[in-house]
Amino acid sequence: MEQSNLGVKDLVESTSSLNRILSSSQARGQWGERMVSDILDHLGLKRGINYETQSGSREGKPDFTFFLPQGKRVNMDVKFPWDHYAAMFSSDGAAAKEDERKAFLKDVKGHIKTLTKRDYVDPAGGTLDFVLMFIPNEGIYAFVNKPKTGEENLVEFAMKNKVLLCSPITLFAILAMVRQSVQSFHLESRALEIQDLVQTFRHQWDKFVEKMDSMGKSLTAAQKHYDDLATTRRNQLEKPLDKIGDLQLGQDGGDLLPEESTD
């Protein structure tokens, strides 16, 4: 019973917060950016690395740009037209609510058309072939995705115009795939880089072994020459020196004459 009461209390507080957001155009504008920021934080995506934001940006600039592998990117707009949706709940009478509902759907379609006229989609400039349009509420996304009989499905209309409507849940799934693709790309890039380094190391190792073998042969030859000089050549040079020494000693001995007798 206590848990039920807490659940009802949380629901009342959430509804009250949503009502406060819907009643303020400034709060509505900030709500979308805040929800996207919470999703990005939860996924561990970093500004300046995984995405860039143009908070409070001028018209014609995407609110978020997500960076993809190989220099690709995808833009997203969060400036959702809330006004008539909020007015639909505050209006009295079925006719007034219906007017606000139609005006809201017209605003959404108009915003989709506006996005198609901007350079948010520029494959030649590196973007993907679509732009994301964020709807910061699952209920509103479901409302847009379930038109009355005979009415145009705005989700399908958006897709035909290369605009992908995203609720918080679908955006979470899309960004999770973006993160996974980036990680996979980096792992693949590192694997290729490691493979290149291994091939470079192997090439240099072969040259190193070749030079070592050549130096070993040179050192062996040098050792052989040294041994030959230290033994055979040395002995052959010392033999005539020894003979020269003997001859010199013999010459010195021949100069010595016996002393004459005085007798």
Backbone hydrogen bonds, N-H to C=O, Kabsch-Sander energy under -0.5 kcal/mol:
donor,donor_aa,acceptor,acceptor_aa,energy
5,N,1,M,-2.3
6,L,2,E,-2.2
7,G,3,Q,-2.4
8,V,4,S,-2.5
9,K,5,N,-2.3
10,D,6,L,-2.6
11,L,7,G,-2.2
12,V,8,V,-2.4
13,E,9,K,-2.5
14,S,10,D,-2.7
15,T,11,L,-2.6
16,S,12,V,-2.5
17,S,13,E,-2.5
18,L,14,S,-2.6
19,N,15,T,-2.3
20,R,16,S,-2.1
21,I,17,S,-2.2
22,L,18,L,-2.7
23,S,19,N,-1.5
24,S,21,I,-1.2
28,R,24,S,-2.2
29,G,25,S,-1.9
30,Q,26,Q,-1.9
31,W,27,A,-2.0
32,G,28,R,-1.2
33,E,29,G,-0.9
34,R,30,Q,-2.4
35,M,31,W,-2.3
36,V,32,G,-2.3
37,S,33,E,-2.5
38,D,34,R,-2.1
39,I,35,M,-2.1
40,L,36,V,-2.6
41,D,37,S,-2.5
42,H,38,D,-2.3
43,L,39,I,-1.9
44,G,40,L,-0.7
44,G,41,D,-0.7
45,L,40,L,-2.2
48,G,51,Y,-3.6
49,I,46,K,-1.5
50,N,46,K,-3.2
51,Y,46,K,-1.2
52,E,65,T,-2.4
54,Q,63,D,-2.5
57,S,54,Q,-1.8
61,K,58,R,-1.6
63,D,76,M,-1.1
64,F,76,M,-2.0
65,T,52,E,-2.8
66,F,74,V,-3.0
67,F,50,N,-2.7
68,L,72,K,-3.3
71,G,68,L,-0.6
72,K,69,P,-1.4
73,R,126,G,-1.5
74,V,66,F,-2.0
76,M,64,F,-2.6
77,D,132,L,-2.6
80,F,78,V,-2.1
82,W,80,F,-1.3
85,Y,82,W,-0.9
86,A,82,W,-2.4
87,A,83,D,-2.3
88,M,84,H,-1.6
89,F,85,Y,-0.8
89,F,86,A,-0.8
90,S,86,A,-1.0
91,S,87,A,-1.3
97,K,93,G,-2.0
98,E,94,A,-2.5
99,D,95,A,-2.3
100,E,96,A,-2.2
101,R,97,K,-2.4
102,K,98,E,-2.4
103,A,99,D,-2.3
104,F,100,E,-2.5
105,L,101,R,-2.3
106,K,102,K,-2.2
107,D,103,A,-2.2
108,V,104,F,-2.3
109,K,105,L,-2.3
110,G,106,K,-2.5
111,H,107,D,-2.4
112,I,108,V,-2.1
113,K,109,K,-2.2
114,T,110,G,-2.0
115,L,111,H,-2.1
116,T,112,I,-1.6
117,K,113,K,-0.8
117,K,114,T,-0.8
118,R,115,L,-1.0
121,V,118,R,-0.7
122,D,120,Y,-0.7
125,G,122,D,-1.4
126,G,123,P,-1.2
127,T,122,D,-1.9
128,L,73,R,-1.8
131,V,162,K,-2.1
132,L,75,N,-2.7
133,M,164,L,-2.5
134,F,77,D,-2.8
134,F,132,L,-0.5
135,I,166,C,-3.6
137,N,135,I,-1.0
141,Y,137,N,-2.2
142,A,138,E,-2.4
143,F,139,G,-2.1
144,V,140,I,-2.6
145,N,141,Y,-1.9
146,K,142,A,-0.5
146,K,143,F,-0.8
151,E,148,K,-2.5
154,L,144,V,-0.7
154,L,152,E,-0.8
157,F,153,N,-2.2
158,A,154,L,-2.5
159,M,155,V,-2.1
160,K,156,E,-2.1
161,N,157,F,-1.0
161,N,158,A,-0.6
162,K,159,M,-1.7
163,V,158,A,-2.9
164,L,131,V,-3.0
165,L,163,V,-0.7
166,C,133,M,-2.6
171,L,167,S,-2.8
172,F,168,P,-2.0
173,A,169,I,-2.1
174,I,170,T,-2.4
175,L,171,L,-2.9
176,A,172,F,-2.1
177,M,173,A,-1.9
178,V,174,I,-2.1
179,R,175,L,-2.7
180,Q,176,A,-2.2
181,S,177,M,-2.6
182,V,178,V,-2.3
183,Q,179,R,-2.5
184,S,180,Q,-2.7
185,F,181,S,-2.3
186,H,182,V,-2.4
187,L,183,Q,-2.5
188,E,184,S,-2.6
189,S,185,F,-2.7
190,R,186,H,-2.7
191,A,187,L,-2.4
192,L,188,E,-2.3
193,E,189,S,-2.4
194,I,190,R,-3.0
195,Q,191,A,-2.3
196,D,192,L,-2.3
197,L,193,E,-2.4
198,V,194,I,-2.6
199,Q,195,Q,-2.2
200,T,196,D,-2.5
201,F,197,L,-2.9
202,R,198,V,-2.6
203,H,199,Q,-2.2
204,Q,200,T,-2.4
205,W,201,F,-2.8
206,D,202,R,-2.2
207,K,203,H,-1.7
208,F,204,Q,-2.4
209,V,205,W,-2.8
210,E,206,D,-2.2
211,K,207,K,-2.5
212,M,208,F,-2.7
213,D,209,V,-2.8
214,S,210,E,-2.2
215,M,211,K,-3.0
216,G,212,M,-2.8
217,K,213,D,-2.3
218,S,214,S,-2.3
219,L,215,M,-3.1
220,T,216,G,-2.4
221,A,217,K,-2.5
222,A,218,S,-2.8
223,Q,219,L,-2.7
224,K,220,T,-2.2
225,H,221,A,-2.7
226,Y,222,A,-2.6
227,D,223,Q,-2.8
228,D,224,K,-2.2
229,L,225,H,-2.5
230,A,226,Y,-3.2
231,T,227,D,-1.3
233,R,228,D,-2.6
234,R,229,L,-0.9
235,N,231,T,-3.0
236,Q,232,T,-2.7
237,L,233,R,-1.9
238,E,234,R,-2.3
239,K,235,N,-1.7
241,L,237,L,-1.1
242,D,238,E,-2.6
243,K,239,K,-2.0
244,I,240,P,-2.8
245,G,241,L,-2.4
246,D,242,D,-2.2
247,L,243,K,-2.7
248,Q,244,I,-2.3
249,L,245,G,-2.2
250,G,246,D,-2.3
251,Q,247,L,-2.3
252,D,248,Q,-2.1
253,G,249,L,-1.8
254,G,250,G,-1.5
255,D,251,Q,-0.9
256,L,253,G,-0.8
257,L,255,D,-0.8
